[in-house]
Amino acid sequence: MRYYLTIDIGGTDIKYGVITENDELVFKAITATRGFLGGEEIINQIKGIFNELSKEYKLEGIAISSTGGIDETSQMLTPSICVKDYEKVNFSRDLADLNVPVSAENDVNSMALGERDLVPNHENMKCLLAMTIGTGIGGAIFINDELHRGFLFTAGEWGKMRLYDRTFEELASTAALVSAASMVNPRIKNGIDVFKLYDQGDEKIIPIVNVFYDHLTTGLANLIYILNPEHIVIGGGITNRGDQFLQEVMTHLEPKLWDYINKKFSISIAKNKNDAGMIGAFKLFKSKYLK
């Protein structure tokens, strides 16, 4: 059995695991990102994780999923709001002393690569979108089954698009929802707390969640009009609500869509859940090094 380290670097946490050539995660764990300490700290964390896991597994490569845009050729990163000085990082260069091949891709692109193969008939779709909702909002675009990265490798960063006088992610990320809900109930710490009260019929929380869904589906509607996707995959912890989440999204989304488009596309929840980024990052690694 051959083993590889796969890592998903998010704005809040770093998820990492040991994966086999058959995409089976045999170990996984999580640690804080600590992006305020800078990109060099991220590199040191990766090295520490690799060296520690190497005591038990013979690791033959590193697959990285990361916040921020990544030049697939040079492995240089775009600036990140989550990690200080991230644009100074180059994964291939900075991890070269580990003497194993390294691949890196944007975290939502990685999630999308991990989920695409689970979408029926994806190879014949003209456009498939993936979105993650969490600390921020990110996206990925497949055109004719090929990942569209953009010339600056930032295609899909629609969390930055403007809605009203704010960015999409300032209005419709899980972090934005929790922030708004905690203003009326300081005991709220996360999305689970918010939706627990919402499901209980809390009169203060219901309008906040409704506004959140209104913002989220306004952004989604704009993307549907612009890109005309056949399918959309949504990931992030909020999707743990399952079919109930999809029903709530569609209730708010359908009134915003032109009848000609409505009900002619499909939406699903990422099936790999929190492992999607790690699995997708390894799929990219395999395409580069294990052909």
C-alpha positions in Angstrom: 0.0 0.0 0.0 1.3 3.5 -0.9 0.5 6.4 1.3 0.3 10.2 0.7 -0.3 13.2 2.9 -3.3 15.3 1.9 -3.9 18.7 3.5 -6.9 21.2 3.3 -5.9 24.6 4.5 -8.9 26.8 5.3 -9.3 30.2 6.9 -10.0 28.7 10.3 -8.7 25.1 10.3 -6.2 22.9 8.6 -7.6 19.4 7.9 -5.1 16.8 7.0 -4.9 13.0 6.5 -3.1 10.1 5.1 -4.7 8.8 1.9 -4.0 5.7 -0.2 -3.7 5.6 -4.0 -7.4 4.3 -4.0 -8.6 7.6 -2.4 -9.1 6.0 1.0 -8.4 8.2 4.0 -6.8 5.9 6.6 -6.1 8.7 9.0 -7.3 12.3 9.4 -7.0 15.1 12.0 -7.5 18.8 12.3 -5.6 21.8 13.7 -6.0 25.5 13.8 -4.7 27.5 10.8 -3.2 30.4 12.7 -3.0 32.4 9.6 -2.3 35.6 11.6 1.2 34.1 12.1 1.9 34.2 8.3 2.6 31.9 5.4 5.9 30.7 6.9 4.0 29.3 9.8 1.8 27.3 7.4 4.8 25.8 5.8 6.3 24.9 9.2 3.0 23.3 10.2 3.0 21.1 7.0 6.5 20.0 7.6 5.7 19.2 11.2 2.7 17.1 10.2 4.6 15.3 7.5 7.5 14.4 9.8 5.2 13.2 12.6 3.1 11.1 10.3 6.2 9.7 8.6 7.0 7.9 11.8 4.0 5.6 11.1 3.5 5.9 7.3 5.9 6.0 4.4 4.6 9.1 2.8 5.4 9.4 -1.0 3.9 12.8 -1.7 1.9 15.8 -0.5 -1.4 17.0 -2.0 -2.5 20.5 -0.8 -5.9 22.2 -1.0 -5.6 25.8 0.1 -7.5 29.0 0.5 -6.5 31.6 -2.1 -5.7 31.4 -5.8 -2.8 29.2 -6.8 -0.8 29.3 -10.1 -0.9 25.7 -11.1 2.5 26.0 -12.9 4.6 28.1 -10.5 2.7 27.2 -7.3 2.7 30.8 -6.3 -0.3 32.0 -4.3 -2.5 35.1 -4.5 -2.9 37.3 -1.4 -5.3 35.9 1.2 -7.4 37.6 3.8 -7.0 34.5 6.0 -3.2 34.1 6.0 -0.7 36.9 6.4 1.9 37.2 3.7 0.5 34.2 1.9 1.6 35.5 -1.5 5.2 34.9 -0.4 4.6 31.1 -0.2 5.5 28.7 -2.9 4.6 25.2 -1.9 6.9 23.3 -4.3 9.9 25.5 -3.3 9.2 25.7 0.4 8.6 22.0 0.9 11.4 20.8 -1.4 13.5 19.6 1.5 10.9 16.9 2.3 12.0 15.2 -1.0 8.6 14.2 -2.2 6.4 15.5 -5.0 4.0 18.3 -4.1 0.8 19.5 -5.8 -1.4 22.4 -4.7 -4.8 23.8 -5.8 -7.4 26.3 -4.5 -9.6 24.8 -1.8 -12.9 25.1 -3.6 -11.4 23.9 -6.8 -10.1 20.9 -4.8 -13.6 20.3 -3.4 -15.0 20.5 -6.9 -12.5 18.0 -8.3 -13.4 15.6 -5.5 -17.1 16.0 -6.1 -17.3 16.2 -9.9 -17.0 12.5 -10.4 -19.9 11.9 -8.1 -22.3 14.0 -10.3 -24.1 11.8 -12.8 -23.3 12.6 -16.5 -20.8 15.3 -15.5 -18.6 14.6 -18.5 -21.4 15.8 -20.8 -22.3 19.0 -18.9 -21.5 22.3 -20.5 -21.3 24.0 -17.1 -21.0 22.7 -13.5 -20.5 24.9 -10.5 -19.3 24.2 -7.0 -19.6 26.5 -4.0 -18.5 26.3 -0.4 -20.1 28.3 2.4 -18.1 28.8 5.6 -15.8 31.5 6.9 -16.1 33.0 3.5 -17.7 31.9 0.2 -15.7 30.3 -2.6 -16.5 28.7 -6.0 -15.3 26.6 -8.8 -16.4 26.5 -12.4 -16.2 23.5 -14.8 -16.7 24.3 -18.5 -17.1 21.3 -20.7 -15.8 19.2 -17.8 -12.6 21.2 -17.6 -11.8 23.3 -14.5 -11.7 27.0 -15.4 -9.1 28.8 -13.3 -9.0 32.3 -15.0 -5.8 34.1 -16.1 -4.9 35.2 -12.6 -6.1 31.8 -11.1 -8.9 33.5 -9.2 -12.0 32.3 -11.2 -14.7 31.4 -8.8 -13.8 33.9 -6.1 -17.4 35.1 -6.2 -17.4 35.7 -2.4 -15.8 39.0 -3.4 -18.6 40.1 -5.8 -20.8 43.0 -4.6 -24.3 42.7 -3.4 -25.8 46.0 -2.4 -22.9 47.8 -0.6 -21.2 44.6 0.7 -19.4 41.6 -0.6 -21.4 38.3 -1.1 -19.4 36.6 1.7 -20.0 39.5 4.1 -23.7 38.9 3.7 -24.1 35.2 3.1 -21.3 33.2 4.6 -21.9 31.1 7.7 -19.6 33.5 9.5 -21.9 36.4 8.5 -25.0 34.4 9.7 -23.4 33.6 13.1 -22.3 37.2 13.5 -25.7 38.6 12.8 -27.4 36.0 15.1 -25.0 36.6 18.0 -26.1 40.2 18.0 -29.5 39.2 19.2 -28.3 36.2 21.2 -24.8 36.4 22.6 -24.8 32.7 23.5 -24.7 31.7 19.8 -21.2 30.5 18.9 -21.7 28.7 15.5 -24.1 27.7 12.8 -25.4 24.7 14.7 -26.6 27.1 17.5 -28.3 29.3 15.0 -30.3 26.6 13.2 -31.2 24.9 16.5 -33.0 28.0 17.5 -34.4 28.5 14.0 -35.9 25.0 14.1 -37.3 25.7 17.5 -39.2 28.7 16.0 -37.1 31.4 17.8 -38.8 34.7 16.9 -35.6 36.7 16.9 -33.6 34.1 14.9 -36.1 33.3 12.1 -35.9 36.7 10.4 -32.1 36.7 10.6 -31.9 33.2 8.9 -34.5 34.4 6.3 -32.3 37.4 5.5 -29.3 35.1 5.2 -31.1 32.9 2.7 -32.3 35.9 0.8 -28.7 37.1 0.4 -27.4 33.6 -0.4 -29.9 33.0 -3.1 -29.6 36.5 -4.6 -25.9 35.6 -5.2 -26.8 32.2 -6.5 -29.4 33.6 -8.9 -26.9 36.0 -10.3 -24.4 33.2 -10.9 -27.1 31.1 -12.6 -28.0 33.9 -14.9 -24.4 34.6 -15.8 -23.1 31.0 -16.2 -26.2 29.0 -16.9 -25.0 25.8 -15.1 -26.7 22.4 -15.4 -25.7 21.5 -11.9 -24.5 23.1 -8.7 -22.7 21.4 -5.8 -22.7 23.1 -2.4 -20.3 22.3 0.4 -19.5 23.6 3.8 -20.7 22.8 7.3 -24.0 24.4 6.8 -25.0 21.7 4.4 -25.1 19.2 7.3 -28.8 20.2 7.4 -29.1 17.9 4.3 -32.3 18.0 2.3 -33.7 20.6 4.6 -31.0 23.0 3.6 -31.7 22.4 -0.1 -35.4 22.9 0.4 -34.8 26.2 2.2 -32.4 27.3 -0.5 -34.9 26.5 -3.3 -37.8 28.2 -1.4 -35.9 31.4 -1.6 -34.2 30.9 -4.9 -37.1 29.9 -7.2 -38.9 33.2 -7.0 -35.8 35.0 -8.2 -35.4 32.9 -11.4 -36.8 33.4 -14.9 -39.4 30.7 -15.6 -37.4 29.6 -18.6 -34.4 28.7 -16.3 -36.3 27.6 -13.2 -36.3 23.8 -12.5 -34.0 23.1 -15.5 -30.9 22.8 -13.4 -30.1 20.7 -10.3 -28.4 21.4 -6.9 -26.8 18.8 -4.6 -24.8 18.7 -1.4 -21.2 17.7 -1.4 -21.1 14.0 -0.6 -17.5 13.9 0.7 -18.5 16.5 3.4 -15.5 17.9 5.2 -13.1 15.5 3.5 -14.0 16.9 0.0 -11.0 19.2 -0.1 -8.5 16.5 0.9 -9.9 14.0 -1.5 -10.0 16.5 -4.4 -6.5 17.7 -3.7 -5.3 14.1 -4.0 -7.2 13.6 -7.3 -5.2 16.5 -8.7 -1.9 15.0 -7.3 -2.7 11.6 -9.0 -3.4 13.3 -12.3 0.1 14.9 -12.1 2.2 12.2 -10.6 0.4 8.8 -10.7 -0.8 8.6 -14.3 
